[in-house]
Amino acid sequence: PHPLALARVVCSSTCYRAETDTGREPWGLYRVHQFTKVEMFGVTAAESGAESEALLAEFLALQKEIFSELGLHYR
């Protein structure tokens, strides 16, 4: 087992977001954008107090690697 985390989980879900701030078009239509979201979760031990920061750095490095290899811009 990795010393920084007790568990790492990745999940994918379909999400919907309203198109406008109010969620309503002038003619009474409700339009949404559908997208797929991938999230990474981790549970760390609290032995030294630095485990959460180290896991976050690991997740960020993974995300940067994935986006770079796909040729996508990120910030």
TORVOLUM-716166 format. One record per residue: residue number from 1; residue in one letter; x, y, z of N, C-alpha, C, O in turn. Coordinates in nm, 3 decimals. Example, Ala and Ser with C-alpha at 12.3 -4.5 7.8 and 13.67 -1.06 7.14 Angstrom:
2
<1; a; <1.319; -0.569; 0.780>; <1.230; -0.450; 0.780>; <1.320; -0.330; 0.780>; <1.424; -0.332; 0.846>>
<2; s; <1.285; -0.225; 0.708>; <1.367; -0.106; 0.714>; <1.290; 0.003; 0.787>; <1.341; 0.114; 0.804>>
***
This chain:
75
<1; p; <0.082; -0.121; 0.000>; <0.000; 0.000; 0.000>; <0.086; 0.126; 0.000>; <0.195; 0.128; 0.057>>
<2; h; <0.035; 0.227; -0.063>; <0.103; 0.356; -0.071>; <0.097; 0.424; 0.066>; <-0.009; 0.424; 0.130>>
<3; p; <0.208; 0.481; 0.113>; <0.209; 0.539; 0.248>; <0.127; 0.667; 0.262>; <0.095; 0.706; 0.375>>
<4; l; <0.093; 0.734; 0.151>; <0.025; 0.862; 0.162>; <-0.126; 0.851; 0.176>; <-0.189; 0.941; 0.231>>
<5; a; <-0.185; 0.744; 0.128>; <-0.331; 0.740; 0.127>; <-0.382; 0.604; 0.169>; <-0.319; 0.501; 0.143>>
<6; l; <-0.495; 0.605; 0.233>; <-0.562; 0.481; 0.267>; <-0.645; 0.433; 0.148>; <-0.662; 0.313; 0.128>>
<7; a; <-0.696; 0.527; 0.069>; <-0.779; 0.490; -0.045>; <-0.771; 0.597; -0.153>; <-0.761; 0.716; -0.125>>
<8; r; <-0.776; 0.552; -0.278>; <-0.787; 0.641; -0.394>; <-0.899; 0.586; -0.479>; <-0.906; 0.466; -0.505>>
<9; v; <-0.988; 0.675; -0.524>; <-1.102; 0.633; -0.604>; <-1.120; 0.733; -0.717>; <-1.107; 0.854; -0.698>>
<10; v; <-1.151; 0.682; -0.835>; <-1.187; 0.766; -0.949>; <-1.328; 0.726; -0.991>; <-1.359; 0.608; -1.001>>
<11; c; <-1.412; 0.826; -1.014>; <-1.548; 0.794; -1.058>; <-1.586; 0.885; -1.174>; <-1.531; 0.994; -1.190>>
<12; s; <-1.679; 0.840; -1.252>; <-1.730; 0.913; -1.368>; <-1.880; 0.923; -1.355>; <-1.946; 0.825; -1.319>>
<13; s; <-1.936; 1.040; -1.383>; <-2.081; 1.057; -1.375>; <-2.128; 1.153; -1.484>; <-2.054; 1.241; -1.527>>
<14; t; <-2.250; 1.134; -1.526>; <-2.313; 1.224; -1.622>; <-2.377; 1.338; -1.545>; <-2.448; 1.315; -1.447>>
<15; c; <-2.350; 1.462; -1.588>; <-2.401; 1.580; -1.518>; <-2.478; 1.668; -1.615>; <-2.460; 1.660; -1.736>>
<16; y; <-2.562; 1.752; -1.560>; <-2.642; 1.846; -1.637>; <-2.630; 1.983; -1.572>; <-2.638; 1.996; -1.450>>
<17; r; <-2.610; 2.085; -1.655>; <-2.599; 2.222; -1.604>; <-2.691; 2.311; -1.685>; <-2.697; 2.301; -1.808>>
<18; a; <-2.764; 2.398; -1.617>; <-2.853; 2.492; -1.686>; <-2.771; 2.584; -1.777>; <-2.658; 2.621; -1.744>>
<19; e; <-2.829; 2.620; -1.891>; <-2.758; 2.702; -1.989>; <-2.743; 2.846; -1.945>; <-2.641; 2.909; -1.974>>
<20; t; <-2.841; 2.901; -1.874>; <-2.836; 3.041; -1.832>; <-2.833; 3.048; -1.680>; <-2.852; 2.948; -1.611>>
<21; d; <-2.809; 3.169; -1.630>; <-2.805; 3.188; -1.484>; <-2.939; 3.154; -1.420>; <-2.943; 3.096; -1.311>>
<22; t; <-3.048; 3.189; -1.486>; <-3.180; 3.163; -1.430>; <-3.228; 3.023; -1.463>; <-3.319; 2.972; -1.397>>
<23; g; <-3.169; 2.960; -1.564>; <-3.212; 2.827; -1.604>; <-3.333; 2.828; -1.695>; <-3.384; 2.722; -1.731>>
<24; r; <-3.380; 2.945; -1.732>; <-3.500; 2.955; -1.817>; <-3.473; 3.044; -1.938>; <-3.408; 3.148; -1.926>>
<25; e; <-3.522; 3.001; -2.051>; <-3.518; 3.083; -2.171>; <-3.641; 3.172; -2.173>; <-3.739; 3.142; -2.104>>
<26; p; <-3.641; 3.282; -2.250>; <-3.757; 3.373; -2.251>; <-3.888; 3.306; -2.292>; <-3.995; 3.353; -2.254>>
<27; w; <-3.881; 3.198; -2.369>; <-4.003; 3.134; -2.418>; <-4.045; 3.016; -2.333>; <-4.132; 2.938; -2.374>>
<28; g; <-3.987; 3.001; -2.216>; <-4.027; 2.894; -2.126>; <-3.955; 2.762; -2.151>; <-3.993; 2.660; -2.093>>
<29; l; <-3.853; 2.763; -2.236>; <-3.778; 2.640; -2.259>; <-3.671; 2.626; -2.152>; <-3.609; 2.724; -2.111>>
<30; y; <-3.651; 2.506; -2.108>; <-3.545; 2.478; -2.010>; <-3.436; 2.402; -2.083>; <-3.456; 2.286; -2.119>>
<31; r; <-3.322; 2.466; -2.104>; <-3.214; 2.403; -2.179>; <-3.098; 2.374; -2.086>; <-3.062; 2.457; -2.002>>
<32; v; <-3.040; 2.257; -2.102>; <-2.926; 2.219; -2.019>; <-2.814; 2.164; -2.107>; <-2.837; 2.119; -2.219>>
<33; h; <-2.695; 2.170; -2.054>; <-2.579; 2.110; -2.119>; <-2.550; 1.981; -2.045>; <-2.544; 1.978; -1.922>>
<34; q; <-2.530; 1.875; -2.120>; <-2.493; 1.746; -2.061>; <-2.344; 1.726; -2.079>; <-2.290; 1.751; -2.187>>
<35; f; <-2.277; 1.680; -1.975>; <-2.135; 1.652; -1.983>; <-2.101; 1.539; -1.888>; <-2.177; 1.507; -1.797>>
<36; t; <-1.987; 1.479; -1.911>; <-1.939; 1.371; -1.825>; <-1.827; 1.425; -1.738>; <-1.734; 1.488; -1.788>>
<37; k; <-1.835; 1.401; -1.610>; <-1.738; 1.452; -1.515>; <-1.661; 1.335; -1.455>; <-1.718; 1.232; -1.420>>
<38; v; <-1.529; 1.352; -1.444>; <-1.444; 1.253; -1.379>; <-1.385; 1.319; -1.255>; <-1.329; 1.428; -1.263>>
<39; e; <-1.399; 1.252; -1.141>; <-1.348; 1.307; -1.016>; <-1.254; 1.208; -0.950>; <-1.272; 1.086; -0.960>>
<40; m; <-1.153; 1.261; -0.882>; <-1.060; 1.178; -0.807>; <-1.080; 1.208; -0.658>; <-1.086; 1.324; -0.617>>
<41; f; <-1.090; 1.103; -0.579>; <-1.107; 1.116; -0.435>; <-0.996; 1.040; -0.365>; <-0.949; 0.938; -0.414>>
<42; g; <-0.955; 1.090; -0.252>; <-0.855; 1.021; -0.173>; <-0.881; 1.039; -0.025>; <-0.929; 1.144; 0.019>>
<43; v; <-0.848; 0.937; 0.052>; <-0.857; 0.942; 0.197>; <-0.716; 0.920; 0.250>; <-0.650; 0.821; 0.218>>
<44; t; <-0.670; 1.014; 0.331>; <-0.534; 1.004; 0.381>; <-0.531; 0.980; 0.531>; <-0.629; 1.004; 0.602>>
<45; a; <-0.419; 0.931; 0.577>; <-0.394; 0.921; 0.721>; <-0.357; 1.060; 0.771>; <-0.322; 1.147; 0.692>>
<46; a; <-0.365; 1.080; 0.900>; <-0.332; 1.211; 0.956>; <-0.215; 1.200; 1.053>; <-0.216; 1.260; 1.160>>
<47; e; <-0.116; 1.123; 1.015>; <-0.005; 1.098; 1.106>; <0.089; 1.217; 1.120>; <0.130; 1.251; 1.230>>
<48; s; <0.123; 1.280; 1.008>; <0.217; 1.392; 1.015>; <0.152; 1.526; 0.982>; <0.212; 1.631; 1.006>>
<49; g; <0.031; 1.523; 0.927>; <-0.035; 1.647; 0.888>; <-0.004; 1.689; 0.746>; <-0.064; 1.784; 0.696>>
<50; a; <0.091; 1.622; 0.679>; <0.130; 1.659; 0.543>; <0.073; 1.563; 0.439>; <0.093; 1.583; 0.319>>
<51; e; <0.003; 1.459; 0.483>; <-0.045; 1.357; 0.389>; <-0.145; 1.413; 0.288>; <-0.139; 1.378; 0.170>>
<52; s; <-0.236; 1.499; 0.332>; <-0.337; 1.556; 0.240>; <-0.271; 1.641; 0.133>; <-0.307; 1.633; 0.015>>
<53; e; <-0.174; 1.724; 0.172>; <-0.104; 1.808; 0.075>; <-0.027; 1.722; -0.025>; <-0.024; 1.754; -0.144>>
<54; a; <0.034; 1.615; 0.021>; <0.110; 1.527; -0.069>; <0.016; 1.457; -0.166>; <0.049; 1.441; -0.283>>
<55; l; <-0.101; 1.415; -0.120>; <-0.198; 1.348; -0.208>; <-0.253; 1.447; -0.311>; <-0.270; 1.411; -0.427>>
<56; l; <-0.280; 1.570; -0.268>; <-0.326; 1.672; -0.363>; <-0.221; 1.697; -0.470>; <-0.255; 1.708; -0.588>>
<57; a; <-0.095; 1.705; -0.432>; <0.014; 1.724; -0.530>; <0.020; 1.607; -0.627>; <0.042; 1.626; -0.747>>
<58; e; <-0.001; 1.486; -0.576>; <-0.002; 1.368; -0.663>; <-0.118; 1.374; -0.763>; <-0.099; 1.347; -0.881>>
<59; f; <-0.238; 1.410; -0.715>; <-0.354; 1.421; -0.803>; <-0.332; 1.529; -0.909>; <-0.364; 1.509; -1.026>>
<60; l; <-0.277; 1.644; -0.868>; <-0.251; 1.751; -0.965>; <-0.150; 1.709; -1.071>; <-0.167; 1.741; -1.188>>
<61; a; <-0.048; 1.637; -1.030>; <0.053; 1.589; -1.126>; <-0.011; 1.492; -1.225>; <0.020; 1.498; -1.345>>
<62; l; <-0.099; 1.404; -1.178>; <-0.169; 1.312; -1.268>; <-0.256; 1.387; -1.367>; <-0.257; 1.355; -1.486>>
<63; q; <-0.330; 1.488; -1.318>; <-0.416; 1.566; -1.405>; <-0.336; 1.641; -1.511>; <-0.375; 1.644; -1.628>>
<64; k; <-0.225; 1.702; -1.470>; <-0.141; 1.775; -1.565>; <-0.085; 1.681; -1.671>; <-0.079; 1.717; -1.789>>
<65; e; <-0.045; 1.563; -1.630>; <0.007; 1.465; -1.726>; <-0.100; 1.424; -1.827>; <-0.073; 1.417; -1.947>>
<66; i; <-0.219; 1.397; -1.779>; <-0.328; 1.355; -1.868>; <-0.362; 1.466; -1.967>; <-0.371; 1.440; -2.087>>
<67; f; <-0.380; 1.589; -1.918>; <-0.416; 1.701; -2.007>; <-0.304; 1.729; -2.107>; <-0.331; 1.757; -2.224>>
<68; s; <-0.179; 1.722; -2.063>; <-0.066; 1.747; -2.154>; <-0.060; 1.643; -2.265>; <-0.041; 1.677; -2.381>>
<69; e; <-0.076; 1.515; -2.227>; <-0.071; 1.409; -2.327>; <-0.187; 1.418; -2.427>; <-0.173; 1.376; -2.542>>
<70; l; <-0.301; 1.472; -2.382>; <-0.414; 1.491; -2.472>; <-0.403; 1.619; -2.555>; <-0.484; 1.642; -2.645>>
<71; g; <-0.304; 1.701; -2.524>; <-0.287; 1.828; -2.595>; <-0.389; 1.933; -2.557>; <-0.418; 2.024; -2.635>>
<72; l; <-0.445; 1.922; -2.436>; <-0.546; 2.016; -2.389>; <-0.481; 2.122; -2.300>; <-0.386; 2.094; -2.228>>
<73; h; <-0.535; 2.243; -2.307>; <-0.485; 2.351; -2.223>; <-0.556; 2.345; -2.088>; <-0.672; 2.303; -2.080>>
<74; y; <-0.488; 2.384; -1.984>; <-0.546; 2.386; -1.850>; <-0.480; 2.494; -1.767>; <-0.375; 2.546; -1.803>>
<75; r; <-0.544; 2.527; -1.657>; <-0.481; 2.620; -1.561>; <-0.530; 2.588; -1.422>; <-0.490; 2.654; -1.327>>
***
